[in-house]
Amino acid sequence: MSVSSETWPAASPEVVELAHACGVATEYWDQQGNHKIISAATLEKVLAALNVDVTTAQGRAKAWDRLNNGPWREMLPSVVIARQGHYKDVQIHVPDGSSIIAWVDLESGGRVPLPQVDRYVPPRMIDDVLIGEATFSIPTDLPLGWHSIQATNEDAEGETTIGTCVLVVTPGYLQLPEKMRDRRTWGLMAQLYATRSRNSWGLGDLGDLSSLAEWGGKKGAGFVLVNPMHAAEVSPPMAPSPYLPATRRYFNPIFLHIESIPEYAKLGGAAKKKVDGFAEELKKLNLTADLLDRDRVWAAKKASLELMLADDLSTTRQTAFDAYCAKEGDGLTQFAKWCAFAEKWGISSGTWPEGIRRPDGKDVAKYTAEFADRIDFYEKLQWLLDEQFAAAQASAQASGMAAGIVHDLAVGVHPEGADAWALQDVLAQRVSVGAPPDAFNQQGQDWSQPPWRPDALVSAAYKPYRDMLRTILRHSGGIRVDHALGLFRLWWIPNGMSAASGTFVKYDHEALVGILALEAHRAGAFVVGEDLGTVEPWIVEYLGQRGIAGTSILWFESDETGGPLSPERWRQLCLGTVTVHDIPPTAGFIDGEHIRMRESLGLLERPVEEEWADHRRSQAQWDALLRSRGFLDETSWTRKVTVQQQVEGLHRVLAHTPCRLLAVAVPDLVGDMRAQNQPGTDQEYPNWRVPTCHADGTPLLIEEFTENFAVAERADRLIAAVTHRRHW
């Protein structure tokens, strides 16, 4: 049974002090300004997930010893994060009186000596050995990258000890890609699975992404931002939400465009007939507005891929595949193992043979050999995805896009997914990520996702985080980070307790933001952080100082009176949009679709009349702003304005902001009404299963942007509005 924290007693001062030392909040101020004290029960369970036992005096003493003396037991820390142009030092611990030399081995080759800082720290007796601390300064002009600090010490007996640690030098400020630095850039936003063409197999795919990017690029767009493309379950049912993936590093093969795979051209006979039969049946779905059926689509694509990859690859193709596997390393193999095991025994590792419930289990080698063919199959799927992402990005840039494909990074992963198995040593157990109660959800939210353990990330030198970012950014011009607050802190909820009974756990934002900036810099990509909601001003300021763009949604931009914020007062380093996937498209929102939907689902927290009154008041305020600024395309014979004219007017607001980045949602280009997601629902609303449609409810096909004059004209008018070009 879920229990609210208010029913539990407060923690003792000793536990509170230890929690603070571990980065666990013992209190917070909620969105309404109320002071909340975290219960003893919550602190006990959250600290236990950090391997800290506060239930006994022995456990607390052990924790304090680890916190205070742990660094002194190691010659060097696991990792040092330095910001280029900023002072940073490193502490080295050796037997007192030892002679120490330290240097940096650069990633590109070469050695840079580290000067010792004249700073005396009294030695400590650690495990019956007197240990001294020496401080060395890291030069501020080291090149960006992943380097290593090396150190040697010689004790009084002439014994030499060698130590090493990872040094990450991150950008002080992440510049926008060169083609975007001297001008504002606008782009498209699309839920790719919902954006289909005549050639889609019932869901939008990477071929459709190439087509959409090519069309957008010719219209002057600089990027196309897509929903998270992370891999999901390998067997039905496949979770509809792209924000609850099996892994955040690898991609969902449901997005493969089958006919573009080279091995498809080599099919013949019965195999080709079967694959073409799948295509024929599924392409019929593109012409209906029925809910999207991922399980049906994946079943057909999976069967087709098995036929296409049944034979050995050609020598050229095998060489390319081997090169991809070498580049991805063990991470790819671990993911493919999980796919093969989950295919056999289900997604929950608790149902697997005991010897493979950990990636280093005693029977993993045995079952790896037994399932070698399926592991190879799932590795090949990621290789094919890598090829098609490369093709989509090339198509985007060839069309004139400055950045191209922009990925969306989900905040976490499925608790029974591939990452939860392969990375269980760096993910916290028996807790999940969520959000505290707020104005939108008074019970709080539990997203069921295991969070990174901040201490384990440090021990792993942040390599799992780095590897994830590198894979995602390989063929992209940008990345949007969902819930950017998670780079600073996350709301941890102990299993079995309510979402309201969680607490915040701190992360090293200097490391997480810095590594994100470094990997984006290397990829030539920009970064957008979703910083909506209860994000402190200092966090917004810090992200801006590091070159991470924020997020501004028109409907949520208000001034001190609660009315619309004038466009000139919006932030500059920010992605500005009118809408977002958690509310209906603009036409639907204007029409009050979100109110009707929440009323029908029983989600309203107050009388429906009050909701409509507030909505009409807000729309009147926006209408007044649009009229006063001349943003409405009004006819000369009437003051009545259509919904489409309002949609265009609201996008003209974006054009008059200082935002460096603007985005237009594809559903807004065609007047779609229905939302992709209704927060706070699971089965009540068909989240993430609604195809993009026209205003009349008929399905959109990408080809219509070029073949249908009315559709093309409507889209051109909206693009003209957001680009501040006069179209009327």
N, C-alpha and C positions, 0 to 999 in steps of 0.2 A: 504494500500500500504506500502511495506517495504521501510524504509528510512535509508540511511547511516548516521552514527553519524556525518560525516564531514559536513552535511548540517544543523546541529543544532548548536546554539551558545554554548560557553563554560559556565560552571556553575560559579556562584558568589563565591568569597572567603569564604563566610559564609557557603554555601552549601558544598563546598569542604571540609572545616574543619569538618563539621558534618558527611560527608561521611567517612572520614578517621576514625573518632571515632567509626563508625558503622562497620568498616572492609570492606568498599566498595571502590574499587580502582577508582581513578579519572584520572589515566594515566597508560600506560604500554608500553613496548617495544615489537614490534612484532618480528616474526621469522627472518625478513630481517633486523632487527636492527633499524627500524623506530620508532620514538617516537609518540605515539598516545594519544591524549587528549580525555577523555570521555565527551560526550555532557551533557548539563544541562538536556535535556529531558530524557536521559537514567538514570542519577542519580536520578531524581525525581521519575521515575517509579520503579526503583530497591529499593530505600529507602521506597517507599510506600508499597512494598511487605514485608518489614521488619517492617511495622506499624509505619513508620516515615513520617510525613507530613512536607515537606520543602517548600510548596507553600505559607504558611502564617507565619507571625512572631510568632503567638500563637502556631502553630504546631512545629516550630523550638525550641521555648522555652520549650515546653512540652517534646520534645525529649531530650534536654540537661538536663532537670531536671531528667528524667528517667535514663539517663546515669550516671549522677554525684551523684544523691541522692537515686536512686532506691535501691542499696545495703544497704543503711543506714535505709531503711524502714523495712527491714527484719532482724530478729534476726540472722539467718544463711542463707547462700546461698542455692540454690536448690541442688547443687552437688559440691563436691570437688574431683578433680582428682590428685592422688599422685602416684609417681613412686617409687617403692620399692628401698631403698638404697639412695634416694635423699631427701633433705630437702624440707618440705612443711609446710606452716602454714595456718591457717584459721582465718578470722576476724569475730568476733561476735559483734553485735550492740544491745545495750540495753540503757535504760534511764541512763544518766550520774550519776555516783555514785553508781550504782547497784553492788551487789556482785554476781560474776559469777563462776560457776563450770562447766567444760566441760569434756567429756570422749567419748571413742569410744566403741560402742557395736559391738563386732565382729560377723561376719556372722555365725561362728561355735559355738557361745556362748562365754561368758567371757566378761570382761570389762577392758579397758585400760584407765587410767586417762590421760588427756592432760595437760601438763605444760603450764602456761601462760608465754608469752614472755614480758620482760620489754621494752616495746616500747610505747612511748607516742604519741598519735595522738589527736590534739585538737578536742573537741566535736563540733557537728553541731546542729543548730536549724532546726529540721525537723518537719514540720507540727505543729509548736508551742510547740514541745517537744524537750528538749536538749538531744541529743543522743550521747553516747560515744562509742568508738571502743576499743575492747580488742582483742589482738592477742594471739592465742594458737598454740603451735608447735605439729605437727603430727609426732610420732616416725618413724624413717626410717626403722625399722625392723618389721613393722606390716605384718601379713600374706597377701598374695594376696587374693583379693576377693571384694565383695560388702558388705560393712559394713555401719554403721550409726554413725554420730556424734550427741551426745545429749548434751544439755546445759540447765542449769537452772540459773535464776537470781532472786534475791530478792531485791526489791526496798526499798526506805526509809520507806514506809508504811507497809512493811512486805508482800507485794503481790509477789507471785512467778509466774514466766513465764517459760514455757518449750518450747524449740526449738529443731528441729531435721533436719538433712539433710543427703543425701547419700554421703558416702565416698567410692571411688573406688580406690583400690590399685592395680596398674598394674605392670607387669614385667619390670625391667630395660632393659632386653634383652631376646627376645624369642628364646630359644634354639630349634634346630631341634629335632624332635622326637628321642628318644634314639637309635633306630635301624638305624638311618641315620647319627649319629654324627661322626662316625669314618670312613666313606667311602662315596664316591660319589654315588648318586642315579640317575638312569635313569628311564624314564617312557614313557607311551604312551599318545598321544593327540588324541581325537576323538570327532567329531560332532556326538553324539550318535544317533540322529534321522536319520542320513545318513548311519549309520553302522548297517547293517541288517544281519539276519540269515535266515535259512529256516523257522523258527518258528515265525518270526516277522509278525506283522499285517501291513505290508507296510511301517512301520517306525521302526527304532531301539528302543528297550525298555530296561527295567531294567533286564529282563532275558538275553538280549544280553550283557548288561553291565557286568553281572556276568560271562558270557562266555568269553568275551574279557579280563576281569581282570584275570580270571583263566589261560587263555592261556599266557597272558603277564607275570604273576607271575612265571609260570614254565620256561619262557625264561629269568628270572632274573630281570624283571621290578619291580620297587618299588612303582609305582603309575600309575593310569590312570586318566588323566585330561579330563573332559568332558565340553561341552558347558553349559551355564546357563540352569538349569532345572526348572526355576521359572514357576509358573502357568501363563497361558494365559487366553484369553476370554473363557467363558463357552459355547458360541454359535457362529456359524460361522458368518462372516469369522474370523478365527484365525490368528493373525499376525504371519507371518513366522519367524520374527526375535526373537531369544531368548534373545536379548538385549533390548526388549521393552515389559517387562512382566506386567501382572496385579498386581503382588506382587512380592517382592524379598524374602519374608519369606517362602512362601509355594510353593509346587511343582505342576508340570503339570501332571494330571492323564492320559494324552495321553501316558505317558511312562510306565504305568502299564502293566505287562505281565499277561494277563487275565487268562491263564490256571494255573498259579502258585497261584492264590488266592484260599484259602481253600473253599470258598463258591461256586466256580466253580464245585468242585467235588460233591456237593450236588444237582446240577441241574439235572433235569430229564425231560422226555417227550418233549413237544413242546419247552420249554424254552431252553433246552440243544441243541436241533436240530437247533434252531434259532442262538444261539451263535456259534455253530460249523459251521453253514453256513456262518456267517460273517468271521470266521477265514479262511475258505476254499477260499473265494473270495479274501480276502486281502492278503493272503500269495502268491497269484499269482503275486502280484505287486513286490515282492522281486526279481523276475526273470527278471525284465525289468529295463532299465535305464531311464524310464520316470520320470518326475519331481515328487517330493513327494507331496502327497495330504493330508495335515493335516485335513482338514474339513471332508473328507470322512472317514479317520481313526477314528477321534474322534466321529463322528456320530455312527459308529459301536460299538466302545468301550463303549460309554456312554449308548447306548441301552442295551448292554450286562451287564454292571454293574448294571443297574436298575433292570434287571431280577435277577441277583445274590443276590442283597440286598433287594429284595422285601419282603422276610420273616424275621422274628425276628432272630437275631444271637443266636447261642448256648450260654449257660451260660458262658462257658470258654471264648468264643470270645467276648461276651458282657463285661465281666470283663476287658479284654485287651483293648477294645475300650474305656471304661470309664476311665481307667488309663491314656491312651493317651490324652483324652480330659482334664483331670485334670492337666496334665503336661503342655499342651499348653495354657490353660486358656482362657481368654477373646479374645485374638488375633485370635484363631481358630474360635470362634463363630462369630466374626465380619467378618472374611473372608468368612465364609459359608453363612452369611446373604447377603453379597454382591453378591455371586454366585447366590443365590436364587432370589434376586431382579433383577440382571442383566439378568437372564434367562427369567424373566417375562417381563421386560420393556426395555431391551437393556442395552448396556454397559454405555451409558451416563446418569449420575445421574440427568442431567438437564431435562430428560424426565420422571423421576420418580415422584410419588406423592410428593408434597412439604414437607410433614411431615416426610419423610425418606431420604431427601437429605443430612442430617447429621447423623452420627451414634447415636447421642443423640436426634434426632428429636422426636417430640411429638407423631408420629404415628409408631415409630419403634417397640414398644412392640406389637401393634396391628397386624402388618404385620409379625412379628416374630412368633406369634402364628398361623397365617393363613398359613404360609409357613414352619411350623415346620418340616414336613416330608422332604422337599427339603433341608432345612438347615442340618438336620441329615444326609442326603445322601452325601452332600458335605463334611461334617466333616468325614464321613466314608472313603471317597476317600483319604483324607490326611492320615488317619490312615493306610490304605492299602499301600500307598506310603512309609510311614515310615517303615513298615514291610519289604517291598521289598528293600529299601535302606539298611536296616540293613542286609538283606540276601546278597546283593551284596558286602557290605563291608566285611562281614564274609568270603565270597567266595574269595575275593581278598587277605585277610590276610592269609587264609588257604593255598593259593597257594604259599605263600612265600613273598608277597608284604610287604615292610616295612611300607608304609603309606596307600595304598589302594586307595579309591575313592577321587579325588580332585575336588571340585566344583569351578565353575566360578561365581563370583558375578557381576551382571550387575551394571552399574553406576547409573541407575535410573529406573523409572516405567512409565507405560502408564498414560497419563494425565487423563484418564477416568477409570482407573483400580481400583482394590480393595484397594490398599494402598492410592490412591488419595482420596478415600471416607473415609476409616477408620482412616487415619492419617492426615486428612486435616488440623488439628491444628498445626502440626509440619512440614508440607510441604508448601512452599511458593506458593502464588496464583498469577496469572496473569503474571508469568514469566516462562521461561523454560531453561533447561541446554543445552549447546552446546560447541562450540569451536570457537575461533577467526580465522580470515583468516590466512592461512599458505601456504606453498609451494604446498601442495597437494590439497587444496581447497581455492581458492582465495576469495570466497564469505563468508567464514566461514561456520560453521555447526550448525544447530538447531535440537537437538535430541528430542524436544517436551516433555521432561520429567520435572516434577516439582521437584525442589531441596529441600533438607532439609533446614528449617530455622535454622540457627545456634543458635539464641536466644531461639527459641522454644525447640530445643533439650536440651539446658541447663535447661530450666524450667521443662522439662520432665525427668531430670536426666539421659538422654541418654537411657532410658529403651526401646523405640521402636527400636533403633539401636542394643542394646544388645540382645533383644528377637529375632530379625532377625538373628543375627549371631549364636545364640545358636541353633536355629532350623536347620540352614544350616549345622552346624558343628557336629550335633548329631551323624551322621553315616558317617563321612568322616575323612580322614587323612590329609587334607590340603584344602586350599582355595586360589584361584587366584582372586585378586581384580582388576577388569577392571578400567582403568583410575584412577590409584592410586593418581594422582594429586588432585582428588576430596576429598581426606582426608585433604587437605591443602587449596584448593580454587577451586571454580567452576565458569565457565563463565555463567552469568545470562543474559538472553535475554528477554526484555519486550515484551509481546504479541503485535503483530502488527508491530514490528520493525524487521529489518534485523538481521541476525546472526552477521554481522560485527558491529552492533550497541549495543552490550552488554558490560558488564564489569565484572571484577573478584570480587567475594565475598569471604572473608576469613572465614575459619573454625578453631576451636580449634584443631589443629592436635595432640597436646599432649593428648587430650581426645579421639579423634577418633582412632588414631594409638594405644594408650594405651589400650583401651577397646578391640580392635581387637586382640591385642597380648594376653590380659588376657583370652578372650574366646577361642582363639586358644590353649593357654597353657592348659586350663582346658580340652579341647577335645583331647589333645595329637597330635595336628595338626601343620603343618607348613603353612606359608603365603608367597605368591608371589604377589608382586605389579607390575602391568603393568605400568612401568615408562618410556615409549617411548615418543618421541615427544619433545615438549617444556617444559621440566622439569628442573628446575634450579639445578645446582650441589649440593647446600646445601640440597635440598629435597632428592636427591638420597643418600647423605651422612647420613642424619637423619634416613631414613628408614633402612639403613644398620646398624646404631648404635643401632636400636631397634630390630634387628634380622629379619627384613622383607626382603626377597630376592627380587632382581630386575629382570628385563626381558631383555634378549639380543637376537635379531634376527640376524642371520648371515648376511643377505643382507644389514642390516642397520649399521653394525659394520665397521666403516671406520677410517683410521688414519688421520694424519694432512694433507696428500697429497690428500685425497679423495679415496685412494686405500684401499684394504682389511686390516683390523686390524689383526695383527698377533695373532694367538690363545693364546699365552702366556700373552697377554696384556688384555685379557677379565677379567671381574670382577669375583671374587670368589663366593660371596654370591649372586647367580643369577641363574635363569632358562634359560639355553641356548638352542635355537632351530634354525633350518635352516629356517623354514617357519612359517607362521601365517595364520589364517583364512581369513584375508583381502586381501591376494594375492593368486595366484594359487599355488597348491602343487609344490614341487621343480622341478620335471620334466617339468611341464607346465611353470614355471617361466624361467627356462633355455631356453626353446623353444620360449619364448617371447609371451606366451598366454595372458599375461596382456596387452601388447601393442595392439595386434589384437583386444582384447575385448574392450578396451577403445576407439580405433579408430572406431570400428563398432557402438559404442554407442555415438559417438561425444563428448567424454570427454577429449580429448587431448587438452592441453593448448598451444602446439607448433607443428610445422610440424612433421609428422610421421617419416620422414627421420631422424630428429634429435633424436627422441626417440630411433629408432633402432641403430643409431650410438652410443649413450650413452650406450645402452644395450650391444652391441657387445664389446665396450671398457671395461665395467665392467666385462663381462664374460671372456674376455681375461686376465684381472688382476687376477681373481679368478683361472683361468686355470693355470696361471703362478705360483701362490702360491701352488696349488695342486701338480704340477709337481716338483717344487723346494723342496717340503717337502716329496716327495715320497708317496703322499696320493692317487695316481691313480693306479688302477689295470690294467696296460697296458699289452697287449700280447707281446710276444717277436718278432713277425713278423710284427707289424704295430704300428705306433704312433697314429692311429685313436682311439679315445675314445668314447664309447657309452654314451648316456644320463644317463643310469642307473649307469655306472661307475662314472660319474660326481656326481650323487646324492650320491653315496657311499663315494666318496672322500670328499664332503662337510661335510658329517656327521663325517668323520675322523677329520676334523677341530675341531668339537665339542669335540671329545675325547681328543684333545691336549690342550684344555682350562683348566683353574683352576676351572671352574664352578662346584659348589656343586650339582647342579641339571641339568639334561639334559632331553630332551623330543624328541621323534620321532612321527611325525604325521602319523596316520594310512594310509591316502592316499599315503604317500611316501613309505610305505611298499609294495605297489602294483603298483606304477607308475601312479597313477591318475593324470589327467591333469587340471581339471576344478576347479576354485575357488568357495568357498562357498558364498563369499560376494564381491561385488564391491562397495566400499564406494562412496557415492555421488549419488547412484541410489536408486530408489524405485520400479518402475514398469519396468524399462528398462532392468534389468537383474533379473533372477530368484533367488534372494538372499535367502540363507538358505533352498533351495528346491532341491539341487543337491545331488543325492545319491552317495556314494563312489563307484567308479568303477575302473576296471583295466585300463591299458594303452590303450587297444583296445576299451574302452568304454563300455564293458560288466559289469554288476553289480557285486560287491564283496559280497560274503557270508562269514560270520565269520568262518564257518566250513572249508572253503578252506585252512585256515592256518594250519590245521592238516590233511586234506584229500587230498589236491592237492600238489603233490611234487614240481612242478614248483613255485607255490605261496609260499610254505613253504621255499624253497631254497632262493627265492628272499628276503623274509622277514628276514631270518637268516643272509644273507649277510649284510643287512643294520644294523641289531642289532649288528653284529660283528664289523662293522665300528664304531658305536657310543660308543661301549664298549671297543674299542681299542684291540680287539682280532683279530688276523690274520686269515683270512678266505680264502686267495688266495695263 
